[in-house]
Amino acid sequence: MQNRIISLIIVVVTMFLVVRFGFFGITGDASPSLVLGFMLLSAYCIGFILSRLGLPQITGYIFAGLFFGPYFVDYCNSSSVNDLDFLNSLALAFIAFCAGGELKFSSVRSKMKIILCLIGGVTAVVLVGVTFVVFLLSSYFPFMSGLNVSMRLAISAIFGVISVARSPSSTIAIISETKAKGEYTDTVLGVTVVTDVVIIMLFAVVISVCQMTLSDSAEMDVIFILFLLLEIVIALISGFLLGKIIVFLIEKVKVEFPVVIAGMGFFVIKFCHFMGEYLQEFHDISINIEPLLVCMFAGFTIQNFSKHGSIFLNRMDRVSLPIYVAFFAITGASINIDVLKESWFLGLIIVVVRTLMIFMGSQVSGKIAGDKKGICSNAWLGFITQAGVSLGLLSEVVRRFPEVGGDIQSILIAAITVNQIVGPMAFKYALNRAGETEKQRRDDS
């Protein structure tokens, strides 16, 4: 730990000299490459230090980005952070591939009843509960004033569906950090990964209904439903084909595998967005294929429809650390403190309501599943964290609804920020409580 502290001091002092005094011939704002290098080194060191204090490493990555970002120390200005935004797309694609690859039928088959009950119970309770509360409080949301009941309900449903989303990246990072193994770990991981598959499909439904409602379109008809199903089917088929292409690369082509995968995911995200905008603008056809669903199903295909699932995950895991560090550090640096000041109260309401609904959903699911081992009673502690997919879905909300998307994003980013800080700590506590971390197993033996 002492070496990490010394390294952190050297990195911070060097960046201070560069930014404040223009040392090493660097004048003006720090370049994106310099910002990225500084973020990687400083966030890694802070994450390591906090891990020795009992906190999750990703909490350190986020704090590093927040502290050194535009609103505190300002070693990384907003312009440089925005220039690194493309890394979020790369990281989201990488996370989606890994999340799908983690979903292995053989590992979750024996726990399928509990997993399905938790997915169904928690998803239903959170979606309905958060939507209902936001709708009741909609008069306190300035951007919803003057809207009719159906429009306010549609926007409330966006809050509800985003609240269902979890963070496979955070879950996988905590499990990897603690080297946790056991029934509780497998259950939480299985529920988190499958839920993100469900949430992407559910988000496609909600966002399409909301788009129809806010644009004063006609009632939902057969054509609308068919287009919605077509979007999901195209995404699943595309994901399956992409997975088979990756299997071919594993078997036949010698390339820098993770780099190619991340690049393919980035291409998928940009292509899906381009096609959606092109079809809408030039052909008045509203088909929006969800790119994260494509990447996630590609990972699922590799894991369950080939013999290379473990190879795929091992190769991805080799490069996961810098990707996670960069993603969470940039996420922290991107947190807009001014927005938090304006939206913190509404965001806090969402946090409290969401956490309560997750707790209630977990308890109800446990009773339905007949859980006698107490897994469901503690499962809610592993479902608090939000990042990755949640932020990706919010970007899609802003893209689809520029009039109200920014306001929705501000409030939910405030909520996600709190969840992302509190969630990893809650999950690590739950793993220790379940006795499934490597340290706990070693102590017990």
N, C-alpha and C positions, 0 to 999 in steps of 0.2 A: 504493500500500500504506500509505503514511503516513496518508492520509485515513481509511482503514479502521481503523487502529489508534486514531486519535484518536476516531473515532466509537464504537468498542468501549469505550474508556475512559469516554466520556460516558454511554453506555447503562448500563454496569456501575455507575458511581458513582451515577447517578440511581436505579437499582434498589436499591442499597445504602441510600440515604437513605430510600427509600420503605419498604423491608422492615424496616430496623433502627430507624428513628427516626420513621416515620409521616409523612414529609413529604407535602405536597400534600393533607393531610386524609385520607389513607388509613390506617386503623387495622385491626388484625387481620391475618389471612392475605391474601396477594395474591389478587385475583380471577382467575378463569380467563382473562378477556380481557386483563388486564395481563400474566399469565404468557405467554400466546400472543404478545402484541406483543413482550415482552422476548426470548422464544425466537427469534422470527423475525429480529429485528435482531442480536442477539448471535451466533446461529449463522451467519447470513449473513456477518458480518464475520470470524468465526473461520475459516469455510470459505474465504473469499477469501484470508486471510492464509496459511493452510496450502497453498493452491494455488500461491502464489508461492514456497513452500519445496519444491515438487515433490510434495506429497501431494494426494490427491483431496479435492475440496470436501466430499463427503458424510462423509468421515472427520471433518472439522471440525464438521459439523452434529451428529454423534453425540457427539463429545467435549464440545461446548458443552452439550448436554442433560445428559450425564452429570455434568459438572463443576458446573453451576449447579443441578442437581437436588437431590432430597431427601437424598442421602447424602454430599454434599460441602459446597458453599457454602450450599445450602438456600435459594436465592432462589425456588425453585419447589417448594412442598411437595407431598406425595403426594396430598392431597385435590384440589388444583388440577389436577395432572397427570391424575388419574382423571377429573375433570370434562371434560377435553379428549379423552377416549377415543373419543368419537364421530368425531373427526377422523381416527382410524385407519381407521374403516370407510369414510369418504369417500375417504381417500387410497388405500386398498386397491382400492376400486372404480375410482378414477381410473387407478391403475397397471395394473389388469387390462384396462381399456379400451385403454390405450396399448400394452400388451404384445401384445394381439390385433391391434391396428392396425399394429404394426410387422412382423407376419408377412405379407410380400408374396411370393406365389409367383414372380412374375417376377424377383425379386432373388435368390432362393435356388435357382432351378431348376438352374443350372449347377453348383451345389455340393451338390446333393441327396444324392449318394452319401455324401460325407464327413459331411454333417449327419446323415443317418439312421444311419450307422454309429456316430457319436459319441453320438447320443441312445440308441440301443439298447445299445451297449457300456458306456458310462458308467453308464447307469441300472441295467442288470443287475448290473454289478460292485459298484456302491455299495450297492444295495438288498440283495443277497445278502451282501456282505462285512460291512456294518455290522450287519445283522440277526444274522448268525452270531456275530460277536464279542460283541455285547451279550448274546446268549443264553448264550454260554460264561461271561461275567462276571456273569450275572444274580444269582448268590449274593451279589455285592458291592453290589447295589442293594436297600436295606432294604425298599422297598415291594413287591418281588417275592418276598420270603421267604414261604414257606408256600403259594405258588401251584403248581399242577401244571405239567407240561411244556408242555401246549398253551397254557395261559394265559401262561406266560413267553415262549413263542415268538411269540404274538400281540402282546404288548407290545413285544417286540424288533423285530417287523416295523414298528411305529409309528416307532421310532427309525430304522429303515432307510429308510422311505418319506420321512420328514421330511428325512433327510440327502440325498436325491436332489434336493430342491428347490433352486432357485437364486434369484437376485434380478434380474428384468428391470429393476426400477427403478434399481438400482445400476449395472447394465450400461449402460442407456440414458443414465444421468447421466454416467458416465465417458466414454462415446463422445461425448456432446454437449459435455462440458467440453474434451476434447482435440481435438474435431473430426476424429476418426479416420475414415479411409476405406481400404478394401482388402479383400483376400480373407480375411485373418485376422479382421478386424473383422466382416465379414458372416457368417462362419462361426460365430463365438462368439455373436453376437446371434441368429442363426437357431436355433442349438442351445438357447440359454437360453430363448428365447420358446416354442419348440415343447415343450421339456422341461416348462415350467410348465403347458402344456396337458395333457401326458401325466401329470404328477404329480398334477394335480387329479383326473383319472380314476383313476389308480392309488391315490390316497389314498382315494377313494370305495370302492374295492374292499377295501383293507386295513382301513379303519376299520369297514366293515360286517362283515367277517369277524371282526375283533377284538371288536366289539360282540356278535356271536353267541356267540363263545367265552367271553367274560367273563360273559355272562349265563346260561351253561350251557344254551344253546338246543340244539335238536336238530341233527343233521348238516345240512350245506349241502344243500339240495335244489333242485329246479327252480324252485319258487316264489321262493326266495331269489335265485337268479340272475336271474330275470325282473324282480324288484323292483330289483335292482342295475342291470340294463340300462335299466329304465324311468327310473331317476333320471338316468342319463347322457343318454338320449334327450330327456327333458323339459328338461334343462338346455340341450342343444344347440338344440332347437326354440325355447325361450324366448329364448336368445341371438340366434338368427337373427331372430326377430320384433322383439326390442329393437333390433337393428341396423337393421332396415328402418324402425322408428319414428324412429330418429335420422337416417337418410337423409332421411325426410320433413321433419324439423325443419330440416335443412340447406337443403333445396330450397324449402320453403314458408313457414317461420315465422321471424320475426326476433326472436330471444331472446338472452339472455346465454348463449351456447352451452355453454361449459365448466361453468358453474355448474349448468345444467340437467342435463348429463351426470352430474356428480358426485352431484347429488341423486337422479337415477334409479338410479345404482349403489347409493347408500345405501339407497334404498327396496327394491331387489332383495335386498340382504343381509338387511335386517330382515324382509322378507316371507318369504324362504326359511326363515329360522330360526323365524318364527312358525308357518308351515305345518307344518314338521317337528314342532314341539312339540305343535301342535294335533292333528294326525293321530295322534301317538303316545299322547297323553293321553286323547283322547275316542273314538278309533276303533281304537286298538291297531294302527295301520298304520305300519310303520317305513319311511317314504320321506323321505329327506333330500336335497333338491336343493342342489348345491354352487353358491353364488351367484357365486364368483369365476370359475367355468367359464362361467356365463351372461354375465358382463360381458366376459370374454376373447373368447368366441365372437361377441359383439356387435361388438367392435372388428374381429375377423377378417372378419365379414360386410361391414362398411363398407368395409374395405380391398380385399377381393377380389370382392365382388358389387355394387359400385356404382362410379361414377366420381368419388366424393368422398373417396377414401382420403387423398390428400395434404391436402385442405382440413381433414379431420377431425384429422389429426395436427398440422397447423400451428396450428389453433385450440387444441388441447390443449396444445401446446408453449408457447404464449403465457403460460399460467398455471401451467406445470409447476414453475417455480422456487419460488414460495412454498409450493406443496404438498409438494415434496420437502424443502424446508428444515423445514417444520413437522413432516412425518412423521418424518424422521430425528432431529430434535431431540427430539421427544416420545418416540421410541424410546429415545434415549440417556437421557432423564430417567426413563424407566420401568424401566431396568435396576436390578434389586434387588441391591445390593451384598451384603446379608446372605445372599441366596440363592446368589450367586456364591461367597461364602466357604464355604458348605456343599457346593456342587456343583461347584466349580472342577475338582477332580481327575477326576471322572467326565466332566464336560464336555470337559476337555482330551483325555481318551482318545477321545471321539467325534470331536473335531477332527482328531486325528492319524490315526485309522483312516479317517475320511471322506476326508481329503486324500490319503492313500496309495491308497485305492480309486479316487478320481478320476484320479490319475496313472496307475495301472495300466489303468483302463478306457480312458483316452485313447490310451495306447500300443497296446493291443490293437486299438482301433478304427482307428487309423492303419494298422496292418498289414492288417486286413481290407479297408479302403477302398483300399489301394494308394497311400496319400498319399506323394508324392515331394517335396512342397514344404515339408514339416516343419510344416504347420499343426497337425496333431493332436498332435505332440510338445510344442507350447507351449500347446495349447488348454486344458489343465487349469488353467493360471494364471488363466483367465477364468471358471472354474466354481466358485471357492471361496466367493465372496460369498453370503451368505444374509440375507434380511430379508423385507419385504413378505409374500409368499405363505407363507413358512415360519411367520411369526408368526401369520398368519391361520389356517393349518392347526392350529397349536398351540392357538389359542383354541377351535377346533372340538373338539380332543381334550379340553380341559378341560370343555367344555359336555357332551360325550357321556359322559365317564368322570370324574365328580366325585371318585370314590374314589382313583384313581391319577393322574388327569390333571394335578393340581398338581405332583406329584413329577416326572412326565415333562417337564412344562413347565419346571421349575426347571433340570434338567440340560441340556435342549436350548437354553434361553435362554443358559446359560453358553457352550455351544458356538457358538450363532449370534452371540453378542456378539463372540467372538474372530474368527469368520469374517467378520463384517461390518466389523471393523477391519482385518484383514489382507487380505481379499479385494480391495477396491478398489485398494490399493497394489500387489498382485500383478498385477492386470489392467492397471493403468496402466504398470507395468514391462514387461509383455508387449507392449503396444501400441507402446511406445518401441522395444523390441527388434525388433519386426516392421517398424519404420520407417513406421508408418501414421498417426502423429499429425500434426497440422498442423505442429508445430514440427519434427519429424523430416523431413517432406516439404520444408519450407522450407530446412532445413539441407542436405539432399541436393542440392537444386537450386542 
